Amino acid sequence: MSMIGQVHVKNNQYKIKGDFHHFTPNTPIRNADDAWKLMGVTNPRDMTYMHSYGGEALFFESLSQGRLMATRCDNPKCETKGSIYQPFRIHCPDCLAKMTPIDMTNIAKKTAKVHTFMVCERSGAFNILDKPIKFINIEFDGVCTILMSYLSVGEPKMGMRVVPIFQTLDPTYTILDLAWVPDGTEADQLPKGFSF
């Protein structure tokens, strides 16, 4: 049995090990209403993709550790110096200077509230969130942007105070390691693997 593809970086180069493409034999598609006449074939393929986070790796690593990172422009020549951005950005959208990462976990815990929301009853392929998905746009005091995420417990309401929860038990190192719950939610109500 072959090993599923894995990647690490050494000397600033990707080192690839294992199989990244797995072929499964085609199977016929037959018409049960017409003497099992051949109509086509399935063509299953399994691929492993490599996604590079670059400068955003700190954001995803921090989620796995229960921290929400943002960025701030500290360029003294920038018109918007001191602006905090969430989601995480590498460069200031106004002056293009490299941004300073900051830990905004406490800001989120104290000031996050639902700006708008949308409840999605159906989703696209490969979705792993339970439906209905309660997408929320979250605003924070002192942050000039709004973050889109999802509410994992309760029903969303405009202006509702929410707090972040983090998938630290078995992190995926994706945005799905971050979710939100209404302020006042008890730890025993959190989804498996999540903590405050």
N, CA and C of each residue as an Amber inpcrd file, in Angstrom:
protein
   588
   0.8460000  -1.1820000   0.0000000   0.0000000   0.0000000   0.0000000
   0.8910000   1.2450000   0.0000000   0.5660000   2.1840000  -0.8380000
   1.3750000   3.3990000  -0.9470000   1.0060000   4.4030000   0.1420000
   1.9570000   5.2830000   0.4360000   1.7610000   6.2950000   1.4680000
   1.1040000   7.5360000   0.8540000   0.1430000   8.1190000   1.5670000
  -0.4990000   9.3470000   1.1160000   0.5430000  10.4520000   1.0840000
   0.4680000  11.3090000   0.0930000   1.4430000  12.3660000  -0.1020000
   1.6190000  13.2750000   1.1050000   2.8790000  13.5460000   1.4470000
   3.2110000  14.4600000   2.5350000   4.3020000  15.4110000   2.0550000
   4.3450000  16.5990000   2.6750000   5.3040000  17.6180000   2.2730000
   5.9070000  18.2600000   3.5140000   7.1900000  18.5590000   3.4620000
   7.8310000  19.4190000   4.4600000   8.8170000  20.3140000   3.7090000
   9.3220000  21.3220000   4.3920000  10.2580000  22.2520000   3.7620000
  11.6110000  22.1190000   4.4380000  12.6540000  21.9970000   3.6250000
  14.0290000  21.9680000   4.1280000  14.8860000  22.7580000   3.1520000
  15.7620000  23.6060000   3.6920000  16.5990000  24.4780000   2.8620000
  15.7560000  25.3120000   1.9040000  14.6010000  25.7560000   2.4170000
  13.6910000  26.6180000   1.6580000  13.1270000  25.9480000   0.4000000
  13.0550000  24.6100000   0.3910000  12.5030000  23.8820000  -0.7460000
  11.4930000  22.8520000  -0.2390000  10.4540000  22.6280000  -1.0490000
   9.4920000  21.5800000  -0.7200000  10.1620000  20.2190000  -0.8930000
   9.9620000  19.3550000   0.0910000  10.4070000  17.9680000   0.0150000
   9.1480000  17.1170000   0.0060000   8.9210000  16.4280000  -1.0950000
   7.6780000  15.6930000  -1.3190000   7.9370000  14.2020000  -1.1400000
   7.0300000  13.5300000  -0.4280000   7.1720000  12.1050000  -0.1550000
   5.8010000  11.4430000  -0.2930000   5.7330000  10.3050000  -0.9100000
   4.4810000   9.5630000  -1.0230000   3.7670000   9.7860000  -2.3450000
   2.5650000   9.2480000  -2.4270000   1.7600000   9.3230000  -3.6540000
   0.7170000  10.4320000  -3.5410000   0.6690000  11.2840000  -4.5580000
  -0.2670000  12.4020000  -4.5760000  -1.4660000  12.1330000  -5.4830000
  -1.4200000  11.1010000  -6.2790000  -2.5250000  10.7740000  -7.1830000
  -2.8450000   9.2850000  -7.0460000  -4.0860000   8.9880000  -6.8130000
  -4.5220000   7.6100000  -6.6420000  -5.6060000   7.3260000  -7.6750000
  -5.3580000   6.3590000  -8.5350000  -6.3130000   6.0180000  -9.5790000
  -7.1370000   4.8220000  -9.1440000  -8.4120000   4.8930000  -9.4050000
  -9.3470000   3.8100000  -9.1310000  -9.9200000   3.3730000 -10.4680000
 -10.0750000   2.0940000 -10.6940000 -10.5980000   1.6520000 -11.9990000
 -11.9770000   2.2380000 -12.2940000 -12.1990000   2.5380000 -13.5750000
 -13.5220000   3.0020000 -14.0100000 -14.5440000   1.8980000 -13.7740000
 -15.7840000   2.2900000 -13.5250000 -16.8730000   1.3180000 -13.4390000
 -17.9740000   1.7520000 -14.3880000 -18.6570000   0.7970000 -14.9930000
 -19.6840000   1.1550000 -15.9840000 -20.9180000   1.7850000 -15.3380000
 -21.5520000   2.6720000 -16.0850000 -22.8570000   3.2180000 -15.7210000
 -23.8400000   2.5570000 -16.6800000 -24.7970000   1.8300000 -16.1190000
 -25.7320000   1.0720000 -16.9700000 -27.1670000   1.5110000 -16.7140000
 -27.9850000   1.4010000 -17.7420000 -29.3920000   1.7750000 -17.6870000
 -30.2240000   0.5590000 -17.2910000 -30.7510000   0.5830000 -16.0680000
 -31.5450000  -0.5390000 -15.5660000 -32.8710000  -0.6770000 -16.3160000
 -33.3430000   0.3900000 -16.9860000 -34.6130000   0.3500000 -17.7120000
 -34.4430000  -0.1160000 -19.1510000 -33.2200000  -0.3430000 -19.6070000
 -32.9760000  -0.7060000 -21.0120000 -31.9310000  -1.8170000 -21.0830000
 -32.2460000  -2.9610000 -20.4740000 -31.4190000  -4.1690000 -20.5410000
 -29.9820000  -3.9120000 -20.1070000 -29.8270000  -3.0330000 -19.1300000
 -28.4980000  -2.7160000 -18.5890000 -27.5300000  -2.2250000 -19.6560000
 -28.0800000  -1.4750000 -20.6020000 -27.2630000  -0.8920000 -21.6830000
 -26.2340000   0.0820000 -21.0890000 -25.0200000   0.0190000 -21.6380000
 -23.9470000   0.8920000 -21.1830000 -24.2840000   2.3450000 -21.5120000
 -24.1740000   3.2260000 -20.4950000 -24.4670000   4.6520000 -20.6800000
 -23.2170000   5.5190000 -20.4870000 -22.1890000   4.9890000 -19.8390000
 -20.9780000   5.7470000 -19.5810000 -20.1380000   5.0360000 -18.5390000
 -19.1880000   5.7550000 -17.9650000 -18.3440000   5.1890000 -16.9120000
 -18.1170000   6.2220000 -15.8190000 -17.8940000   5.7490000 -14.6190000
 -17.4030000   6.6400000 -13.5730000 -15.9030000   6.7580000 -13.7710000
 -15.3550000   7.8440000 -13.3460000 -13.9290000   8.0790000 -13.5400000
 -13.3590000   8.6390000 -12.2330000 -13.3660000   7.8380000 -11.1470000
 -12.9340000   8.3620000  -9.8500000 -11.4380000   8.6280000  -9.8060000
 -11.0880000   9.7480000  -9.2150000  -9.6860000  10.1050000  -9.0200000
  -9.5530000  10.7360000  -7.6370000  -8.4450000  10.5100000  -7.0010000
  -8.1640000  11.0830000  -5.6960000  -6.8430000  11.8280000  -5.8080000
  -6.8650000  13.1220000  -5.4700000  -5.6530000  13.9260000  -5.5650000
  -5.3680000  14.6080000  -4.2380000  -4.1160000  14.7780000  -3.9340000
  -3.6930000  15.5260000  -2.7590000  -3.1310000  16.8510000  -3.2380000
  -3.6300000  17.9400000  -2.7050000  -3.2040000  19.2760000  -3.1000000
  -2.2650000  19.8510000  -2.0530000  -1.3240000  20.6720000  -2.4920000
  -0.4390000  21.3850000  -1.5810000  -0.8350000  22.8600000  -1.6200000
  -1.1300000  23.4330000  -0.4520000  -1.4750000  24.8460000  -0.3400000
  -0.4200000  25.5380000   0.5100000   0.1970000  26.5730000  -0.0200000
   1.2030000  27.3210000   0.7220000   0.5540000  28.5380000   1.3660000
   0.7500000  28.7290000   2.6690000   0.1940000  29.8750000   3.3680000
   1.0890000  31.0990000   3.3170000   2.3760000  30.9090000   3.0560000
   3.2840000  32.0490000   3.0190000   3.2110000  32.8340000   4.3220000
   3.0720000  34.1440000   4.2090000   3.0430000  35.0230000   5.3680000
   1.8240000  34.8540000   6.2590000   0.8100000  34.1520000   5.7910000
  -0.3950000  33.9380000   6.5940000  -0.3070000  32.6940000   7.4750000
   0.7940000  31.9560000   7.4120000   0.9420000  30.7400000   8.2100000
   0.7710000  31.0310000   9.7020000   1.2580000  32.1790000  10.1580000
   1.1280000  32.5590000  11.5690000  -0.3390000  32.5930000  11.9980000
  -1.2180000  33.1080000  11.1400000  -2.6490000  33.1810000  11.4440000
  -3.2060000  31.7830000  11.7160000  -2.9490000  30.8300000  10.8200000
  -3.5190000  29.4850000  10.9420000  -2.8760000  28.6960000  12.0760000
  -1.5790000  28.8570000  12.2740000  -0.9040000  28.2000000  13.3960000
  -1.4770000  28.7140000  14.7160000  -1.7170000  30.0020000  14.8050000
  -2.2420000  30.6030000  16.0390000  -3.6500000  30.1180000  16.3530000
  -4.4910000  29.9050000  15.3410000  -5.8320000  29.3680000  15.5930000
  -5.7300000  28.0340000  16.3150000  -4.7740000  27.2020000  15.9020000
  -4.6210000  25.8770000  16.5200000  -4.1650000  25.9930000  17.9750000
  -3.7020000  27.1730000  18.3700000  -3.2420000  27.4220000  19.7350000
  -4.2190000  28.2930000  20.5230000  -5.4110000  28.5250000  19.9620000
  -6.4350000  29.2940000  20.6730000  -6.2200000  30.7920000  20.6350000
  -5.5490000  31.2890000  19.5910000  -5.3060000  32.7290000  19.4730000
  -5.7770000  33.2300000  18.1170000  -6.3550000  34.4280000  18.1080000
  -6.8190000  35.0680000  16.8810000  -5.8700000  36.2210000  16.5500000
  -5.1290000  36.0650000  15.4820000  -4.1610000  37.0850000  15.0710000
  -4.7900000  38.0140000  14.0360000  -4.3740000  39.2690000  14.0830000
  -4.7670000  40.2810000  13.1030000  -3.4850000  40.9920000  12.6820000
  -3.6070000  42.0120000  11.8470000  -2.4420000  42.7980000  11.4720000
  -2.7630000  44.2790000  11.6020000  -1.7020000  45.0680000  11.8360000
  -1.8480000  46.5080000  12.0340000  -0.7900000  47.2130000  11.1810000
  -1.1840000  48.3260000  10.5700000  -0.2260000  49.1280000   9.8290000
   0.4980000  50.0510000  10.8020000   1.8170000  49.9280000  10.8670000
   2.6260000  50.7640000  11.7470000   3.5200000  51.7240000  10.9680000
   3.2410000  51.8970000   9.6820000   4.0460000  52.7980000   8.8530000
   3.7180000  54.2460000   9.2350000   4.6980000  55.0090000   9.7630000
   4.4180000  56.3850000  10.1810000   3.9990000  57.3050000   9.0330000
   4.2950000  56.9200000   7.8020000   3.9270000  57.7360000   6.6410000
   2.5470000  57.3830000   6.0700000   1.9130000  56.3630000   6.6340000
   0.6150000  55.9150000   6.1060000  -0.5210000  56.7640000   6.6650000
  -1.4510000  57.1370000   5.7860000  -2.6520000  57.8980000   6.2030000
  -3.4770000  57.1420000   7.2350000  -3.4480000  55.8130000   7.1460000
  -4.2820000  55.0010000   8.0430000  -3.4300000  54.2640000   9.0810000
  -2.2940000  54.8490000   9.4740000  -1.4070000  54.2300000  10.4670000
  -2.2080000  53.8550000  11.7120000  -1.9470000  52.6410000  12.2090000
  -2.6400000  52.1490000  13.4020000  -3.8870000  51.3470000  13.0890000
  -4.3020000  51.3010000  11.8210000  -5.4920000  50.5240000  11.4610000
  -5.2350000  49.0390000  11.6590000  -6.2130000  48.3730000  12.2680000
  -6.1310000  46.9280000  12.5070000  -7.0520000  46.2320000  11.5140000
  -6.5320000  45.1590000  10.9030000  -7.2710000  44.4190000   9.8860000
  -7.4910000  42.9750000  10.3180000  -8.7210000  42.5320000  10.1910000
  -9.1150000  41.1540000  10.4100000 -10.1460000  40.8330000   9.3380000
  -9.8980000  39.9530000   8.3710000  -8.8820000  38.9280000   8.3930000
  -7.4610000  39.4710000   8.2130000  -6.5370000  38.6160000   8.6090000
  -5.1010000  38.8470000   8.5850000  -4.6600000  39.2730000   7.1800000
  -3.8610000  40.3220000   7.0970000  -3.3150000  40.7850000   5.8180000
  -1.8050000  40.9150000   5.9380000  -1.1160000  40.7040000   4.8460000
   0.3440000  40.7950000   4.8510000   0.7850000  42.2460000   4.6620000
   0.1300000  42.9460000   3.7240000   0.5150000  44.3220000   3.4010000
  -0.6720000  45.2640000   3.5730000  -0.3850000  46.4930000   3.9820000
  -1.4110000  47.5110000   4.1590000  -2.0560000  47.8160000   2.8100000
  -3.3850000  47.8480000   2.7330000  -4.0390000  48.1450000   1.4570000
  -3.8750000  49.6070000   1.0330000  -3.4550000  50.4760000   1.9510000
  -3.3070000  51.8970000   1.6230000  -1.8840000  52.2680000   1.2310000
  -0.8900000  51.8220000   1.9960000   0.5000000  52.2230000   1.7130000
   1.3690000  51.0740000   1.2130000   0.8730000  49.8540000   1.2700000
   1.5540000  48.6320000   0.8370000   2.7440000  48.2370000   1.7110000
   2.9160000  48.8720000   2.8610000   3.9720000  48.4740000   3.7890000
   3.6100000  47.1390000   4.4310000   4.6260000  46.3920000   4.8470000
   4.3700000  45.1340000   5.5360000   3.6950000  45.4380000   6.8740000
   2.6380000  44.6760000   7.1650000   1.8590000  44.8870000   8.3750000
   2.5270000  44.2030000   9.5710000   2.1560000  44.6450000  10.7810000
   2.6430000  44.0660000  12.0260000   1.5850000  43.1070000  12.5640000
   1.9240000  41.8200000  12.7710000   0.9510000  40.9000000  13.3710000
   0.6850000  41.2780000  14.8260000  -0.5740000  41.1950000  15.2360000
  -0.9440000  41.4370000  16.6330000  -1.9230000  40.3470000  17.0830000
  -1.8910000  40.0420000  18.3480000  -2.8280000  39.0760000  18.9220000
  -4.0750000  39.8530000  19.3420000  -5.1930000  39.5790000  18.6910000
  -6.4290000  40.2970000  19.0250000  -7.4530000  39.3880000  19.7000000
  -6.9930000  38.2960000  20.3010000  -7.9010000  37.3620000  20.9570000
  -8.7410000  38.0630000  22.0250000  -8.1150000  38.8710000  22.8640000
  -8.8660000  39.5540000  23.9290000  -9.8440000  40.5740000  23.3710000
  -9.4610000  41.2840000  22.3140000 -10.3880000  42.2210000  21.6630000
 -11.6240000  41.4640000  21.1980000 -11.3960000  40.2920000  20.5690000
 -12.5180000  39.4870000  20.0750000 -13.3970000  38.9980000  21.2210000
 -12.7770000  38.5350000  22.2950000 -13.5550000  38.0080000  23.4250000
 -14.3880000  39.0940000  24.1030000 -13.9170000  40.3310000  24.0640000
 -14.6030000  41.4190000  24.7750000 -15.5600000  42.2270000  23.9000000
 -15.3130000  42.2860000  22.5640000 -16.0900000  43.2320000  21.7500000
 -16.7610000  42.6560000  20.5150000 -16.5410000  41.3780000  20.1830000
 -17.0980000  40.8250000  18.9390000 -18.6250000  40.7960000  18.9830000
 -19.2200000  41.2270000  17.8680000 -20.6790000  41.1160000  17.7590000
 -21.0620000  40.8700000  16.3020000 -22.2350000  40.2900000  16.1290000
 -22.7120000  39.9500000  14.7950000 -23.1200000  41.2300000  14.0740000
 -22.4800000  41.4690000  12.9460000 -22.8120000  42.6250000  12.0940000
 -23.9900000  42.2600000  11.1860000 -23.8560000  41.1360000  10.4920000
 -24.9330000  40.5700000   9.6660000 -24.8000000  39.0500000   9.7210000
 -25.8140000  38.3470000   9.2100000 -25.7230000  36.8850000   9.1750000
 -26.5390000  36.3440000   8.0110000 -26.2810000  35.0780000   7.6920000
 -26.9970000  34.3750000   6.6360000 -27.0500000  32.9040000   7.0380000
 -28.2090000  32.2840000   6.9200000 -28.3520000  30.8730000   7.2320000
 -28.4340000  30.1060000   5.9150000 -27.5220000  29.1540000   5.7400000
 -27.4150000  28.3880000   4.4950000 -27.9180000  26.9720000   4.7310000
 -29.0080000  26.6110000   4.0790000 -29.6070000  25.2900000   4.2490000
 -28.8990000  24.2210000   3.4280000 -28.2930000  24.6060000   2.2950000
 -27.5670000  23.6700000   1.4300000 -26.2090000  24.2540000   1.1270000
 -25.2570000  23.3870000   0.8740000 -23.9180000  23.8940000   0.5770000
 -23.3110000  23.1060000  -0.5720000 -22.1600000  23.5600000  -1.0190000
 -21.4880000  22.9320000  -2.1440000 -20.7680000  21.6540000  -1.7540000
 -20.1120000  21.0770000  -2.7520000 -19.3660000  19.8390000  -2.5610000
 -18.2540000  20.0470000  -1.5490000 -17.9460000  19.0050000  -0.8210000
 -16.8420000  18.9350000   0.1310000 -17.0650000  19.7610000   1.3980000
 -18.2590000  20.2980000   1.5940000 -18.5440000  21.0100000   2.8350000
 -18.5510000  20.0010000   3.9830000 -17.9150000  20.3650000   5.1020000
 -17.9080000  19.4640000   6.2550000 -18.6380000  20.0620000   7.4570000
 -19.1940000  21.2630000   7.3050000 -19.9470000  21.8860000   8.3980000
 -21.3650000  21.3380000   8.4370000 -21.9020000  21.1960000   9.6560000
 -23.2860000  20.7490000   9.8000000 -24.2260000  21.7990000   9.2430000
 -25.2830000  21.3510000   8.5780000 -26.2780000  22.2590000   8.0390000
 -27.4750000  22.3170000   8.9820000 -28.1450000  23.4200000   9.0870000
 -27.8670000  24.6570000   8.3680000 -26.6040000  25.3370000   8.9080000
 -25.8690000  25.9800000   8.0060000 -24.6670000  26.7160000   8.3910000
 -25.0930000  28.1460000   8.7010000 -24.7190000  28.6180000   9.8520000
 -25.0920000  29.9690000  10.2840000 -23.8760000  30.8770000  10.0880000
 -23.7370000  31.3910000   8.8720000 -22.6300000  32.2900000   8.5630000
 -22.8600000  33.6290000   9.2530000 -21.8110000  34.1650000   9.8710000
 -21.9310000  35.4720000  10.5220000 -20.7730000  36.3630000  10.0930000
 -21.0700000  37.6290000   9.9340000 -20.0450000  38.6470000   9.7380000
 -19.8690000  39.3210000  11.0930000 -18.6110000  39.3750000  11.5450000
 -18.3170000  39.8210000  12.9040000 -17.5580000  41.1310000  12.8690000
 -18.0160000  42.0820000  13.6970000 -17.2950000  43.3500000  13.8360000
 -16.6670000  43.4000000  15.2220000 -15.5690000  44.1460000  15.3140000
 -14.8060000  44.2750000  16.5600000 -14.5320000  45.7430000  16.8100000
 -14.5360000  46.1500000  18.0630000 -14.1550000  47.5270000  18.4110000
 -12.7060000  47.7640000  18.0100000 -12.4430000  48.8780000  17.3310000
 -11.0900000  49.2550000  16.9660000 -10.5150000  48.5490000  15.7600000
 -11.3190000  47.7250000  15.0920000 -10.8620000  46.9950000  13.9020000
 -11.6440000  47.5210000  12.7090000 -10.9390000  47.8780000  11.6330000
 -11.6060000  48.5650000  10.5200000 -12.2230000  47.6210000   9.4870000
 -12.1190000  46.3200000   9.6790000 -12.6910000  45.3610000   8.7370000
 -13.6010000  44.3940000   9.4920000 -14.3250000  43.5910000   8.7270000
 -15.2840000  42.6380000   9.2870000 -14.8700000  41.2360000   8.8600000
 -14.9350000  40.2820000   9.7820000 -14.5480000  38.8960000   9.5340000
 -15.7820000  38.0460000   9.2820000 -15.7240000  37.1800000   8.2640000
 -16.8070000  36.2260000   8.0390000 -16.4020000  34.8850000   8.6480000
 -17.3180000  34.2750000   9.3800000 -17.0790000  32.9800000  10.0040000
 -18.4240000  32.2830000  10.1570000 -18.5570000  31.4340000  11.1740000
 -19.8430000  30.7780000  11.4010000 -20.1160000  30.6300000  12.8880000
 -21.4060000  30.6200000  13.2070000 -21.8730000  30.4400000  14.5780000
 -22.1300000  28.9460000  14.7670000 -21.4370000  28.3260000  15.7320000
 -21.5720000  26.8750000  15.8830000 -22.6120000  26.4610000  16.9180000
 -23.0690000  27.4060000  17.7430000 -24.0760000  27.1230000  18.7700000
 -25.0810000  28.2660000  18.7560000 -26.3580000  27.9510000  18.8530000
 -27.3860000  28.9870000  18.9650000 -27.8390000  29.5550000  17.6310000
 -28.6540000  30.5920000  17.7240000 -29.2190000  31.2490000  16.5470000
 -28.6620000  32.6660000  16.4470000 -28.2260000  33.0740000  15.2600000
 -27.6420000  34.4180000  15.1200000 -28.6980000  35.5130000  15.1840000
 -28.2810000  36.6530000  15.7050000 -29.1200000  37.8610000  15.7280000
 -28.2080000  39.0480000  15.4670000 -28.7180000  40.0490000  14.7930000
 -27.9390000  41.2600000  14.5400000 -27.5530000  41.8920000  15.8740000
 -26.2880000  42.2740000  16.0160000 -25.8050000  42.9240000  17.2190000
 -25.4990000  41.9910000  18.3730000 -25.7480000  40.6970000  18.2080000
 -25.5220000  39.7340000  19.2750000 -24.0320000  39.6420000  19.6070000
 -23.7040000  39.6670000  20.8940000 -22.3110000  39.4790000  21.3280000
 -21.9210000  38.0210000  21.1620000 -20.7590000  37.7900000  20.5630000
 -20.2400000  36.4500000  20.3500000 -18.7940000  36.3870000  20.8280000
 -18.3310000  35.1820000  21.1000000 -16.9360000  34.9670000  21.4930000
 -16.3400000  33.8650000  20.6150000 -15.0270000  33.9570000  20.3720000
 -14.3950000  32.9470000  19.5200000 -14.1650000  31.6420000  20.2680000
 -14.2470000  30.5470000  19.5210000 -13.8300000  29.2430000  20.0280000
 -12.8490000  28.6630000  19.0090000 -11.9780000  27.7860000  19.4830000
 -10.8820000  27.3070000  18.6530000 -10.7900000  25.7830000  18.6930000
 -10.5320000  25.1970000  17.5390000 -10.3260000  23.7480000  17.4290000
  -8.8580000  23.4690000  17.7570000  -8.5820000  23.2120000  19.0130000
  -7.2000000  22.9950000  19.4390000  -6.9000000  21.5190000  19.6900000
  -7.9210000  20.6940000  19.8170000  -7.7250000  19.2700000  20.0960000
  -7.1860000  18.5380000  18.8680000  -7.7860000  18.7770000  17.7250000
  -7.3750000  18.1190000  16.4780000  -7.4720000  19.1530000  15.3530000
  -6.5850000  20.1530000  15.3530000  -6.7200000  21.2580000  14.3940000
  -6.5490000  20.8240000  12.9420000  -7.2320000  21.5480000  12.0620000
  -7.1200000  21.3150000  10.6180000  -6.1300000  22.2800000   9.9790000
  -5.7170000  23.3010000  10.7290000  -4.8400000  24.3740000  10.2430000
  -5.4810000  25.1170000   9.0720000  -6.8210000  25.2450000   9.1550000
  -7.6040000  26.0230000   8.1930000  -8.4970000  26.9730000   8.9850000
  -9.2670000  27.7780000   8.2760000 -10.1870000  28.7210000   8.9200000
 -11.2590000  27.9870000   9.7290000 -11.4510000  26.6980000   9.4830000
 -12.4460000  25.9340000  10.2380000 -12.0170000  25.6660000  11.6780000
 -10.7810000  26.0330000  12.0330000 -10.3480000  25.9330000  13.4260000
 -10.8800000  27.0890000  14.2630000 -11.5930000  28.0100000  13.6360000
 -12.2010000  29.1540000  14.3170000 -13.7070000  29.1180000  14.1170000
 -14.4530000  29.2510000  15.1930000 -15.9110000  29.3750000  15.1260000
 -16.3200000  30.3420000  16.2360000 -17.6200000  30.5900000  16.3470000
 -18.1260000  31.5760000  17.3100000 -19.3380000  31.0170000  18.0140000
 -19.5360000  31.4520000  19.2470000 -20.7060000  31.0810000  20.0350000
 -21.2320000  32.3350000  20.7210000 -22.5110000  32.3520000  21.0790000
 -23.0390000  33.5070000  21.8200000 -22.2840000  33.6930000  23.1280000
 -22.0590000  34.9420000  23.5080000 -21.4250000  35.2560000  24.7920000
 -22.2560000  34.6110000  25.8940000 -21.6070000  33.9660000  26.8300000
 -22.3130000  33.2850000  27.9190000 -22.4790000  31.7990000  27.6900000
 -22.0910000  31.2930000  26.5250000 -22.1770000  29.8600000  26.2560000
 -21.2460000  29.1140000  27.2100000 -21.7210000  27.9980000  27.7480000
 -20.9270000  27.1840000  28.6680000 -19.9900000  26.2560000  27.8890000
 -18.8560000  25.9180000  28.4980000 -17.8450000  25.0710000  27.8470000
 -18.4130000  23.7130000  27.4310000 -19.3620000  23.1590000  28.2070000
 -19.9160000  21.8490000  27.8550000 -20.8850000  21.9000000  26.6670000
 -21.1840000  23.0880000  26.1570000 -22.0480000  23.2420000  24.9820000
 -21.2430000  23.3490000  23.6830000 -19.9320000  23.4230000  23.7830000
 -19.0960000  23.6050000  22.5960000 -18.9950000  22.3260000  21.7900000
 -18.8170000  22.4600000  20.4660000 -18.6070000  21.2680000  19.6370000
 -17.3480000  20.5270000  20.0690000 -17.3030000  19.2330000  19.7850000
 -16.1620000  18.3940000  20.1690000 -14.8590000  18.9750000  19.6120000
 -13.8540000  19.0490000  20.4770000 -12.5390000  19.5110000  20.0750000
 -12.3310000  21.0090000  20.2080000 -13.4060000  21.7630000  20.4260000
 -13.3070000  23.2250000  20.5260000 -13.2070000  23.6600000  21.9770000
 -12.5110000  24.7710000  22.1860000 -12.4030000  25.3650000  23.5140000
 -12.3490000  26.8820000  23.3650000 -12.5290000  27.5870000  24.4650000
 -12.4670000  29.0480000  24.4380000 -11.0410000  29.5150000  24.3140000
